[in-house]
Amino acid sequence: MSELAHDVRLVSASLVHPNGHRALRAVSLALGAGERVAVIGPSGAGKTTLVRVLATSLKPSGGGLAIGGVDPWQLGVAALRRLRATIGVVHQSPPIPPRLRVVTAVLAGRLGTWPAWRSLASLFVPRDAAAARTALDRLDLGERVFDRCDRLSGGQLQRVGIARVLCQQANVILADEPVSALDPALADLSVGALVAENETRGATLVASLHAVDLALKWFPRIVGMKDGEIVFDRPTAAVTSAMLHELYATEGRVLPQQGVDVVDRSVRRANVVVLKRPGCQ
């Protein structure tokens, strides 16, 4: 696997589901190699669909996608498999078989780069349990490395899904609501682990986040989505309170958040929620 991050470019991409619902409407997005971007917006905005298109799980109905300068839909089966091995996806509800051991679930991140015999052997005798434990330790979950996944909570499973991508060492990390089941402290720890991959390895990171405060704290660029369209795409410092409240107008202009410590309580008492920028007192 290349150690260099991929740039990602989406050009006028649309996606219409078989039932006729238009989930994306001419979305264009350019991500430089090693960039870090948060995608926010109300429920139904198209955030999950955007992540799935970028992950090559869904083919756009119109427009184009290039990852590392390559159109994935022009590749043969083997080449597409190799490209997908460089893309790590963190799901809101990780698709992990319940009877699987945690160590095996984490090492599944390596399957795209291992030969078939090694992948099969690892199901019985984990080939690199130390790497799995290291990834889990970063998420305060190292002691569960040999547990079965059906013994874990939903939040713990989310962290196993993140550990899988950390172990994968992907060039592009796509996270879809990766900390929705976590308390504020663990959510902050987990997002911080993904950000560390971006900063230390140069992995391109795109995360759709429910909590606006996490997006403002950890990401230098914010993309706001609504009704399948990009409403704004700005450096975090240029995202105003008015822009955020307008984005969430259909949800009563209340900004979803992980922790109340970033809320200006004096304004909250006036029935308006305002998020302070990290570092503001």
DOKEZA-439826 format. One record per residue: residue in one letter; chain; x, y, z of N, C-alpha, C, O in turn. Coordinates in steps of 0.1 Angstrom, whole numbers, plus 2048, in hexadecimal, padded with zeros to 3 digits. Layout:
N
R   res   chain   n.c1   n.c2   n.c3   ca.c1   ca.c2   ca.c3   c.c1   c.c2   c.c3   o.c1   o.c2   o.c3
R     A       A      X      Y      Z       X       Y       Z      X      Y      Z      X      Y      Z
...
This chain:
281
R   res   chain   n.c1   n.c2   n.c3   ca.c1   ca.c2   ca.c3   c.c1   c.c2   c.c3   o.c1   o.c2   o.c3
R     M       A    808    7F4    800     800     800     800    809    80C    800    813    80D    807
R     S       A    805    816    7F8     80D     823     7F8    80C    82A    805    802    829    80C
R     E       A    817    830    809     817     838     815    812    846    813    810    84D    81D
R     L       A    80F    849    807     80B     857     804    7FB    857    804    7F5    84E    7FF
R     A       A    7F6    862    809     7E7     863     809    7E2    866    7FB    7EA    86A    7F3
R     H       A    7D5    863    7FA     7CF     866     7ED    7C8    873    7ED    7C2    877    7F8
R     D       A    7C8    87A    7E2     7BE     885     7E1    7B1    87F    7DC    7B1    875    7D5
R     V       A    7A6    886    7DF     799     881     7DB    791    88C    7D5    791    898    7DA
R     R       A    78B    889    7C9     784     894     7C2    776    88E    7BD    775    884    7B6
R     L       A    76C    895    7C1     75E     892     7BD    759    89E    7B5    759    8A9    7BA
R     V       A    754    89B    7A9     750     8A6     7A0    742    8A4    79C    73E    89A    795
R     S       A    739    8AD    7A0     72B     8AE     79C    724    8A0    79E    71D    89B    795
R     A       A    727    899    7A9     722     88C     7AC    714    88C    7B1    710    894    7BA
R     S       A    70B    884    7AA     6FE     883     7AF    6FB    874    7B1    702    86B    7AC
R     L       A    6F2    871    7BA     6EE     863     7BD    6DF    862    7BF    6DA    869    7C8
R     V       A    6D9    85A    7B7     6CA     858     7B9    6C8    849    7BC    6CD    840    7B5
R     H       A    6C2    847    7C7     6BF     839     7CC    6B4    833    7C3    6AD    83A    7BC
R     P       A    6B3    826    7C3     6A9     81F     7BB    69B    823    7BD    693    822    7B4
R     N       A    698    828    7CA     68A     82D     7CC    688    83B    7C7    67D    840    7C9
R     G       A    692    841    7C1     690     84E     7BB    695    859    7C4    695    865    7C0
R     H       A    699    856    7D0     69E     861     7D9    6AC    865    7D5    6B5    85D    7D2
R     R       A    6AD    873    7D3     6BA     878     7CF    6C2    87C    7DC    6BF    886    7E2
R     A       A    6CC    874    7DE     6D4     875     7EB    6DF    87F    7E9    6E3    886    7F3
R     L       A    6E5    881    7DD     6EF     88B     7DB    6EB    893    7CE    6E6    88D    7C5
R     R       A    6EE    8A0    7CF     6EA     8A8     7C4    6F6    8B0    7BF    6FA    8BB    7C5
R     A       A    6FC    8AC    7B4     708     8B3     7AE    712    8B7    7B8    715    8C3    7B9
R     V       A    717    8AE    7C0     721     8B1     7CB    72F    8B1    7C5    733    8A7    7BF
R     S       A    736    8BC    7C7     744     8BC     7C3    74C    8BF    7D0    749    8C7    7D8
R     L       A    757    8B7    7D1     760     8B8     7DD    76E    8B4    7DA    770    8AA    7D4
R     A       A    777    8BD    7DD     786     8BA     7DA    78D    8B9    7E7    78D    8C3    7EF
R     L       A    794    8AE    7E9     79B     8AC     7F6    7AA    8A9    7F2    7AD    89F    7EB
R     G       A    7B3    8B2    7F7     7C1     8B0     7F4    7C6    8A4    7FC    7C0    8A0    807
R     A       A    7D1    89D    7F7     7D7     892     7FE    7DB    896    80C    7E2    8A0    80E
R     G       A    7D6    88F    816     7DA     892     824    7D1    89C    82B    7D3    8A0    836
R     E       A    7C6    8A1    824     7BD     8AB     82A    7B4    8A4    834    7B2    898    834
R     R       A    7AE    8AD    83C     7A5     8A8     847    798    8B1    846    799    8BD    848
R     V       A    78D    8AA    844     780     8B1     842    775    8AB    84A    774    89E    84A
R     A       A    76D    8B3    850     761     8AE     857    755    8B2    84E    754    8BD    849
R     V       A    74B    8A8    84D     73F     8AB     846    734    8AB    851    732    8A1    858
R     I       A    72C    8B6    851     721     8B7     85B    714    8BA    854    714    8BE    849
R     G       A    709    8B9    85B     6FC     8BC     856    6F1    8B4    85D    6F4    8AB    864
R     P       A    6E5    8B8    85B     6DA     8B1     862    6D8    8A3    85C    6DE    89F    852
R     S       A    6CF    89C    863     6CC     88E     85F    6C6    88F    851    6BE    898    84E
R     G       A    6CA    885    848     6C5     885     83B    6CC    88F    831    6C8    890    826
R     A       A    6D7    895    836     6DE     89E     82D    6E6    898    822    6E8    89F    818
R     G       A    6E9    88B    823     6F0     884     818    6FF    881    81D    707    87D    814
R     K       A    702    883    82A     70F     880     82E    714    872    82D    71F    86F    828
R     T       A    70B    868    831     70F     85A     82F    710    856    821    719    84F    81D
R     T       A    707    85B    818     708     858     80A    715    85E    804    71C    857    7FC
R     L       A    719    86A    808     726     86F     804    732    867    807    73A    864    7FF
R     V       A    732    862    814     73D     859     818    73D    84C    810    748    848    80D
R     R       A    731    847    80E     731     83A     806    735    83C    7F8    73B    833    7F2
R     V       A    732    847    7F2     737     84A     7E4    746    84B    7E4    74D    846    7DC
R     L       A    74C    853    7EE     75A     855     7EF    761    847    7F1    76D    845    7ED
R     A       A    75B    83E    7F8     760     831     7FC    75F    827    7F0    764    81C    7F1
R     T       A    759    82C    7E5     756     823     7D9    74C    818    7DC    74C    80E    7D5
R     S       A    744    81A    7E7     73A     810     7EA    72E    813    7E2    726    809    7DE
R     L       A    72C    81F    7DE     721     823     7D5    726    82A    7C9    72F    833    7CA
R     K       A    721    827    7BD     725     82E     7B1    71C    839    7AE    710    838    7AE
R     P       A    721    845    7AC     719     851     7AA    710    84F    79D    714    848    794
R     S       A    704    854    79E     6FB     853     792    6FF    85D    788    6FD    85B    77C
R     G       A    706    867    78C     70C     871     782    718    878    788    71A    877    794
R     G       A    720    87E    780     72C     884     785    738    87A    786    737    86F    781
R     G       A    743    87E    78C     74F     876     78D    756    876    79A    754    87F    7A2
R     L       A    75E    86B    79C     766     86A     7A8    774    866    7A4    776    85D    79C
R     A       A    77E    86C    7AA     78C     868     7A8    793    867    7B6    792    870    7BE
R     I       A    79A    85C    7B8     7A1     85A     7C4    7B0    857    7C1    7B3    84E    7BA
R     G       A    7B8    860    7C5     7C6     85F     7C1    7C8    861    7B2    7D1    85B    7AC
R     G       A    7BF    869    7AC     7BF     86B     79D    7B9    860    795    7BA    860    789
R     V       A    7B3    856    79C     7AE     84A     795    79F    84A    796    799    84C    7A1
R     D       A    798    847    78B     789     845     78B    787    837    78F    78A    82E    787
R     P       A    782    834    79A     780     826     79F    777    81E    796    779    812    795
R     W       A    76E    824    78F     764     81D     787    76A    81A    779    763    813    771
R     Q       A    776    81E    776     77D     81A     76A    787    80F    76C    78D    80A    763
R     L       A    788    80A    779     791     800     77C    78B    7F2    77B    77F    7F0    77C
R     G       A    794    7E8    778     790     7DA     779    78E    7D6    787    790    7DD    791
R     V       A    789    7C9    789     785     7C4     796    791    7C4    79F    790    7C9    7AB
R     A       A    79D    7BF    79B     7A8     7BE     7A3    7AE    7CC    7A7    7B1    7CE    7B3
R     A       A    7AE    7D5    79E     7B3     7E2     7A0    7AA    7EA    7AA    7AF    7F1    7B2
R     L       A    79D    7E8    7A8     794     7EE     7B1    795    7E9    7BF    794    7F0    7C9
R     R       A    798    7DC    7C1     79A     7D6     7CE    7A6    7DC    7D4    7A6    7DF    7E0
R     R       A    7B1    7DE    7CC     7BD     7E4     7D2    7BB    7F2    7D6    7C0    7F6    7E1
R     L       A    7B3    7FA    7CE     7B0     807     7D2    7A8    808    7DF    7AB    810    7E8
R     R       A    79E    7FF    7E0     796     7FF     7EC    79E    7FB    7F9    79A    7FF    804
R     A       A    7A9    7F3    7F7     7B1     7F0     802    7B8    7FC    808    7BD    7FB    813
R     T       A    7B9    807    800     7C0     813     805    7B6    81C    80C    7BA    827    810
R     I       A    7A9    819    80C     79E     821     811    799    81A    81E    794    80F    81D
R     G       A    79A    821    829     794     81C     836    787    823    839    786    82F    838
R     V       A    77D    81B    83C     76F     820     83F    76B    81C    84D    76C    811    851
R     V       A    768    826    854     762     824     862    753    826    861    74E    831    85E
R     H       A    74C    81C    864     73D     81C     863    737    820    871    73D    81E    87C
R     Q       A    72B    826    870     724     82A     87D    721    81D    884    722    81D    890
R     S       A    71C    813    87D     71A     806     883    723    7FC    87C    71F    7F7    871
R     P       A    72E    7F9    881     738     7F0     87A    732    7E3    877    72C    7DC    87F
R     P       A    734    7DE    86A     72F     7D1     866    738    7C6    86B    73F    7C0    863
R     I       A    738    7C3    878     741     7B9     87E    739    7AD    883    72F    7AF    88B
R     P       A    73C    7A1    87E     735     795     883    736    794    892    741    795    897
R     P       A    72B    791    899     72B     792     8A7    734    787    8AE    739    78A    8B9
R     R       A    736    77C    8A7     73E     771     8AD    74D    773    8AB    755    76B    8B0
R     L       A    750    77D    8A3     75E     780     89F    766    785    8AC    760    78C    8B4
R     R       A    772    781    8AD     77A     787     8B8    77F    795    8B4    780    798    8A8
R     V       A    780    79E    8BE     784     7AB     8BB    791    7AC    8B3    792    7B4    8AA
R     V       A    79B    7A4    8B7     7A8     7A4     8B0    7A6    7A1    8A1    7AD    7A7    899
R     T       A    79E    798    89E     79B     794     890    794    7A0    889    797    7A2    87D
R     A       A    78B    7A6    890     783     7B1     889    78D    7BD    886    78B    7C3    87C
R     V       A    796    7BF    88F     7A0     7CA     88D    7A9    7C7    882    7AC    7CF    879
R     L       A    7AE    7BB    882     7B8     7B7     877    7B2    7B5    86A    7B8    7B4    860
R     A       A    7A4    7B5    869     79D     7B5     85C    7A1    7C1    854    7A0    7C1    848
R     G       A    7A6    7CB    85A     7AB     7D7     853    7B6    7D4    84A    7B9    7DB    841
R     R       A    7BD    7C9    84D     7C9     7C5     845    7C6    7BC    839    7CE    7B9    831
R     L       A    7B9    7B7    838     7B6     7AD     82F    7B8    7B1    820    7BC    7A8    818
R     G       A    7B6    7BD    81D     7B8     7C2     810    7C7    7C1    80B    7CA    7C2    7FF
R     T       A    7D0    7C0    814     7DE     7C0     811    7E5    7B2    813    7F0    7B0    810
R     W       A    7DD    7A9    819     7E2     79C     81C    7DE    792    811    7D4    794    80B
R     P       A    7E7    788    80E     7E2     77D     805    7D7    775    80C    7D6    776    818
R     A       A    7D0    76E    803     7C4     767     808    7C7    75D    813    7C0    75B    81D
R     W       A    7D3    756    812     7D6     74C     81C    7D9    752    82A    7D5    74C    834
R     R       A    7DF    75E    82A     7E2     764     836    7D5    769    83D    7D3    769    849
R     S       A    7CC    76F    835     7BF     773     83A    7B8    768    840    7B2    76A    84B
R     L       A    7B7    75C    83A     7B0     751     83F    7B7    74C    84C    7B0    749    856
R     A       A    7C4    74B    84C     7CB     746     858    7C9    74F    864    7C8    74B    86F
R     S       A    7C8    75D    861     7C6     766     86C    7B9    765    873    7B7    769    87E
R     L       A    7AF    75E    86D     7A2     75C     873    7A4    752    87F    79C    752    889
R     F       A    7AE    749    87E     7B0     73F     888    7BB    743    892    7BA    742    89E
R     V       A    7C6    749    88C     7D1     74D     895    7D5    75C    890    7DB    75D    886
R     P       A    7D1    766    898     7D3     774     893    7E2    776    890    7EB    772    898
R     R       A    7E5    77C    884     7F2     77D     87F    7FA    789    885    806    789    885
R     D       A    7F3    792    88A     7FA     79E     890    7F1    7A4    89B    7ED    7AF    89B
R     A       A    7F0    79C    8A6     7E7     7A0     8B1    7ED    7AC    8B8    7E5    7B4    8BD
R     A       A    7FA    7AE    8B7     800     7BA     8BE    7FC    7C7    8B7    7F9    7D1    8BD
R     A       A    7FB    7C7    8A9     7F6     7D2     8A2    7E7    7D6    8A6    7E4    7E1    8A7
R     A       A    7DF    7CB    8A7     7D1     7CD     8AB    7D0    7D3    8B9    7C8    7DD    8BB
R     R       A    7D8    7CE    8C2     7D8     7D4     8D0    7DD    7E2    8D0    7D7    7EA    8D7
R     T       A    7E7    7E5    8C8     7EC     7F3     8C8    7E1    7FD    8C3    7DF    807    8C9
R     A       A    7DA    7F9    8B8     7CF     801     8B3    7C4    802    8BE    7BE    80D    8C0
R     L       A    7C0    7F8    8C4     7B6     7F8     8CF    7BA    800    8DB    7B2    807    8E1
R     D       A    7C7    7FF    8DE     7CC     807     8EA    7CA    816    8E7    7C7    81E    8F1
R     R       A    7CB    81A    8DB     7C9     829     8D8    7BB    82D    8DA    7B8    839    8DB
R     L       A    7B2    823    8DB     7A4     826     8DD    79F    822    8EB    793    820    8ED
R     D       A    7A8    81F    8F4     7A5     81B     901    79D    80E    901    793    80C    909
R     L       A    7A1    804    8F9     799     7F8     8F7    7A3    7EC    8F6    79F    7E1    8F2
R     G       A    7B0    7EE    8FA     7B9     7E3     8F8    7B7    7D7    900    7BA    7CC    8FB
R     E       A    7B0    7D8    90B     7AD     7CC     914    7A3    7C3    90E    7A1    7B8    913
R     R       A    79C    7C7    903     791     7BF     8FD    796    7B8    8F1    78D    7B3    8E9
R     V       A    7A3    7B8    8EE     7A8     7B3     8E1    7A4    7A5    8DE    7A2    7A2    8D2
R     F       A    7A2    79C    8E8     79F     78E     8E5    790    78B    8E8    78D    77F    8E8
R     D       A    788    795    8EC     77A     792     8EE    773    790    8E1    777    794    8D6
R     R       A    767    78A    8E2     75E     789     8D7    756    796    8D5    753    79C    8DF
R     C       A    754    799    8C9     74D     7A6     8C6    73F    7A7    8CC    73A    7B2    8CE
R     D       A    738    79C    8CD     72B     79C     8D3    72B    79F    8E2    720    7A0    8E8
R     R       A    736    7A1    8E8     737     7A4     8F6    73A    7B3    8F8    73B    7B8    903
R     L       A    73A    7BA    8ED     73D     7C9     8ED    730    7D1    8EB    727    7CC    8E6
R     S       A    731    7DD    8F1     726     7E7     8EF    727    7ED    8E1    731    7EB    8DA
R     G       A    71C    7F4    8DD     71C     7FB     8D0    728    805    8CF    72E    806    8C5
R     G       A    72B    80C    8DA     736     816     8DA    743    80F    8D8    74C    814    8D2
R     Q       A    745    804    8DF     751     7FC     8DE    753    7F7    8D0    75E    7F6    8CB
R     L       A    748    7F2    8CA     749     7ED     8BC    74D    7F9    8B3    755    7F7    8A9
R     Q       A    748    805    8B5     74C     810     8AD    75B    812    8AE    762    815    8A4
R     R       A    761    811    8BA     76F     812     8BC    777    807    8B5    782    809    8B0
R     V       A    771    7FB    8B5     778     7F0     8AE    778    7F3    89F    782    7F0    899
R     G       A    76E    7F9    89A     76E     7FD     88C    778    808    889    77E    807    87E
R     I       A    77A    811    892     785     81B     890    793    814    891    79C    817    889
R     A       A    794    80B    89B     7A1     804     89C    7A4    7FC    88F    7B0    7FB    88B
R     R       A    79A    7F7    889     79C     7EF     87D    7A3    7F8    872    7AC    7F4    86B
R     V       A    79E    805    871     7A3     80E     867    7B1    812    86B    7BA    814    862
R     L       A    7B4    814    878     7C1     818     87C    7CB    80D    879    7D6    810    875
R     C       A    7C7    801    87B     7CF     7F5     878    7D2    7F4    868    7DC    7F0    864
R     Q       A    7C8    7F8    861     7C8     7F7     852    7D3    801    84D    7D9    7FE    842
R     Q       A    7D5    80C    853     7DE     816     84E    7DA    81B    840    7E3    81B    837
R     A       A    7CE    81F    83F     7C9     822     832    7CE    830    82D    7D2    838    836
R     N       A    7CE    832    820     7D2     83F     81B    7C6    849    81C    7C9    855    81E
R     V       A    7BA    845    81B     7AE     84D     81D    7A6    847    828    7A3    83B    827
R     I       A    7A2    84F    831     799     84A     83C    78C    852    83B    78B    85E    83B
R     L       A    781    84A    83A     773     84F     839    76B    84B    845    76A    83E    846
R     A       A    767    854    84D     760     850     859    752    855    859    74F    861    857
R     D       A    748    84C    85A     73A     850     85A    734    84F    868    731    845    86D
R     E       A    732    85B    86E     72D     85C     87C    734    852    885    72E    849    88B
R     P       A    741    853    886     749     848     88C    748    847    89B    74C    83E    8A1
R     V       A    743    852    8A2     743     852     8B0    735    855    8B6    733    85A    8C1
R     S       A    72A    852    8AE     71D     855     8B2    718    84E    8BF    70F    853    8C5
R     A       A    71E    843    8C2     71A     83B     8CE    723    83D    8DA    723    836    8E3
R     L       A    72C    847    8D9     736     849     8E3    733    855    8EC    72D    85F    8E7
R     D       A    738    854    8F9     736     860     901    740    86B    8FD    749    868    8F5
R     P       A    73F    877    901     748     882     8FC    756    87F    8FE    75E    882    8F4
R     A       A    75B    879    909     769     877     90B    76F    86D    901    779    86F    8FB
R     L       A    767    862    8FF     76C     857     8F6    76A    85C    8E7    773    858    8DF
R     A       A    760    864    8E5     75F     869     8D7    76B    872    8D4    770    871    8C9
R     D       A    76F    87B    8DD     77A     883     8DB    787    87B    8D9    78F    87E    8D0
R     L       A    789    871    8E1     794     868     8E0    795    861    8D2    79F    861    8CC
R     S       A    789    85C    8CE     789     855     8C1    78B    85E    8B5    792    85A    8AC
R     V       A    785    869    8B5     787     873     8AA    796    877    8AA    79C    878    89F
R     G       A    79B    879    8B6     7A9     87C     8B7    7B2    872    8B1    7BD    875    8AB
R     A       A    7AF    865    8B3     7B7     85A     8AD    7B7    85B    89E    7C1    858    897
R     L       A    7AB    85E    898     7AA     85F     889    7B2    86B    884    7B9    86A    87A
R     V       A    7B1    876    88C     7B9     882     888    7C8    87F    889    7CF    884    880
R     A       A    7CC    877    893     7DA     874     894    7DF    86C    887    7EA    86E    883
R     E       A    7D6    864    882     7DA     85D     875    7DC    867    86A    7E5    865    861
R     N       A    7D3    871    869     7D5     87B     85F    7E2    883    861    7E9    886    858
R     E       A    7E5    886    86E     7F0     88F     870    7FE    887    86F    808    88D    86B
R     T       A    7FE    87B    874     80B     874     875    80E    86C    868    81A    86B    864
R     R       A    804    867    861     806     85F     855    802    867    848    805    863    83D
R     G       A    7FB    872    84A     7F6     87A     83E    7EA    873    837    7E8    876    82C
R     A       A    7E3    86B    83F     7D7     865     839    7CC    870    836    7CA    878    83F
R     T       A    7C6    870    82B     7BB     878     828    7AF    874    831    7AC    868    831
R     L       A    7A9    87D    838     79E     87A     842    792    882    83F    792    88E    83E
R     V       A    787    87B    83D     779     881     83B    770    87A    845    76F    86E    845
R     A       A    76A    882    84E     761     87D     858    754    884    858    753    890    859
R     S       A    749    87D    857     73C     883     859    739    881    868    73A    877    86D
R     L       A    735    88D    86E     734     88D     87C    726    893    880    721    89D    87A
R     H       A    720    88D    88A     713     892     88F    716    89E    898    70F    8A8    898
R     A       A    721    89D    8A0     724     8A7     8AA    72C    8B3    8A3    737    8B1    89F
R     V       A    726    8BE    8A3     72C     8CA     89D    739    8CE    8A5    743    8D3    89F
R     D       A    738    8CD    8B2     744     8D1     8BA    750    8C9    8B7    75B    8CE    8B7
R     L       A    74F    8BC    8B4     75A     8B3     8B1    760    8B8    8A3    76C    8B8    8A1
R     A       A    757    8BB    89A     75C     8C0     88D    764    8CD    88E    76E    8CE    888
R     L       A    75F    8D6    896     765     8E3     898    773    8E1    89F    77C    8E9    89C
R     K       A    773    8D8    8A8     780     8D6     8B0    78B    8D0    8A8    796    8D4    8A9
R     W       A    788    8C5    8A0     792     8BD     89B    795    8BF    88C    79F    8BB    887
R     F       A    78C    8C6    885     78E     8C7     876    790    8D5    871    788    8DE    875
R     P       A    79A    8D7    869     79C     8E5     864    793    8E9    858    793    8F5    854
R     R       A    78B    8E0    853     782     8E3     848    775    8DC    84B    774    8D0    84E
R     I       A    76A    8E4    849     75D     8DF     84B    754    8DF    83F    754    8EA    838
R     V       A    74E    8D5    83B     744     8D4     830    736    8D2    836    734    8C8    83D
R     G       A    72D    8DC    833     71F     8DB     838    717    8D5    82D    717    8DB    822
R     M       A    70F    8CB    830     706     8C5     826    6F7    8C6    82A    6F4    8C5    836
R     K       A    6EE    8C7    821     6E0     8C8     823    6D9    8C4    816    6DC    8C9    80C
R     D       A    6CF    8BB    818     6C7     8B6     80C    6D0    8B2    801    6CC    8B4    7F5
R     G       A    6DA    8AB    804     6E3     8A5     7F9    6EC    8AE    7F2    6F2    8AB    7E8
R     E       A    6ED    8BA    7F7     6F6     8C5     7F1    700    8CA    7FB    6FD    8CA    807
R     I       A    70B    8CF    7F6     714     8D6     7FF    710    8E5    800    70F    8EC    7F6
R     V       A    70D    8E9    80D     708     8F6     810    714    900    811    713    90B    80D
R     F       A    71E    8FB    818     72A     903     819    736    8F9    81B    735    8EE    81F
R     D       A    742    8FE    817     74F     8F7     818    759    902    81C    75E    909    813
R     R       A    75C    902    828     764     90D     82E    76F    908    837    76E    8FE    83D
R     P       A    77A    910    838     783     90E     844    77B    910    851    772    918    851
R     T       A    77F    908    85B     777     909     867    776    917    86D    76C    91B    872
R     A       A    781    91E    86C     781     92C     871    777    935    86A    773    93F    870
R     A       A    773    931    85E     769     939     856    75B    934    858    752    93A    852
R     V       A    758    92A    860     74B     925     862    745    92D    86D    749    92C    878
R     T       A    73A    934    86A     734     93C     874    728    935    87B    723    92C    876
R     S       A    724    93B    887     719     935     88E    70C    936    886    704    92D    886
R     A       A    70B    941    87E     6FF     943     876    6FE    938    86B    6F3    933    868
R     M       A    70A    934    865     70A     92A     85B    706    91D    861    6FE    915    85B
R     L       A    70B    91A    86D     707     90D     874    6F8    90C    877    6F2    902    875
R     H       A    6F3    917    87D     6E5     917     880    6DC    916    874    6D2    90F    874
R     E       A    6E0    91C    869     6D8     91B     85D    6D9    90C    857    6CF    907    852
R     L       A    6E4    906    859     6E6     8F8     854    6DC    8EF    85B    6D7    8E6    856
R     Y       A    6DA    8F2    868     6D2     8E9     871    6C4    8EF    873    6BE    8ED    87D
R     A       A    6C0    8F8    86A     6B3     8FE     86C    6A7    8F4    86D    69E    8F7    874
R     T       A    6A8    8E9    866     69D     8DF     866    69D    8D8    873    693    8D1    876
R     E       A    6A7    8D9    87B     6A8     8D3     888    6A7    8DD    894    6AD    8DB    89E
R     G       A    6A0    8E8    891     69E     8F2     89B    6AA    8FA    89E    6AB    901    8A8
R     R       A    6B3    8FA    894     6C0     902     895    6C8    8FE    8A2    6D1    906    8A6
R     V       A    6C5    8F2    8A7     6CD     8ED     8B3    6D9    8E5    8AD    6D6    8DC    8A5
R     L       A    6E5    8E9    8B1     6F1     8E2     8AB    6F4    8D5    8B3    6F6    8D6    8BF
R     P       A    6F4    8CA    8AD     6F7     8BD     8B4    706    8BE    8B9    70E    8C3    8B2
R     Q       A    708    8B8    8C5     715     8B9     8CB    717    8AD    8D4    70E    8A6    8D8
R     Q       A    724    8AB    8D7     728     8A0     8E0    727    8A5    8EF    722    89D    8F7
R     G       A    72C    8B1    8F2     72D     8B5     900    728    8C3    902    72A    8CC    8F9
R     V       A    721    8C5    90D     71C     8D3     910    726    8DD    914    723    8E9    915
R     D       A    733    8D8    916     73D     8E2     91B    741    8EC    910    746    8F6    913
R     V       A    73D    8E9    903     741     8F3     8F9    735    8FC    8F6    735    904    8EC
R     V       A    72A    8FB    8FE     71E     903     8FB    71E    910    903    721    90F    90F
R     D       A    71B    91A    8FD     71A     927     904    70D    927    90B    702    929    905
R     R       A    70D    924    919     700     922     920    6F8    92E    921    6EB    92D    921
R     S       A    6FE    93A    921     6F6     946     921    6ED    948    915    6E2    94C    916
R     V       A    6F3    943    90A     6EB     944     8FD    6E1    939    8FD    6D6    93A    8F8
R     R       A    6E5    92D    902     6DC     922     903    6CF    925    90A    6C4    921    907
R     R       A    6D0    92D    915     6C5     930     91D    6BB    939    914    6AF    93A    918
R     A       A    6C0    93F    90A     6B8     947     901    6B2    93E    8F6    6AD    943    8EC
R     N       A    6B3    930    8F7     6AE     927     8EE    6B5    927    8E1    6B0    923    8D6
R     V       A    6C2    92B    8E1     6CA     92A     8D5    6D7    924    8D9    6DD    928    8E2
R     V       A    6DB    91A    8D1     6E8     913     8D4    6F3    918    8CC    6F2    919    8C0
R     V       A    6FE    91C    8D2     709     921     8CB    716    919    8CF    718    918    8DB
R     L       A    71D    914    8C6     729     90D     8C9    735    916    8C9    737    91E    8C0
R     K       A    73D    916    8D4     749     91E     8D4    754    917    8CC    754    90A    8CC
R     R       A    75D    91E    8C7     769     918     8C0    772    912    8CB    773    918    8D6
R     P       A    779    908    8C7     783     902     8D1    78D    90D    8D5    792    915    8CD
R     G       A    790    90D    8E2     799     917     8E7    792    924    8EC    799    92B    8F4
R     C       A    786    926    8E9     77F     932     8EE    77A    930    8FC    777    924    900
R     Q       A    77A    93A    904     777     939     912    769    940    914    764    940    920
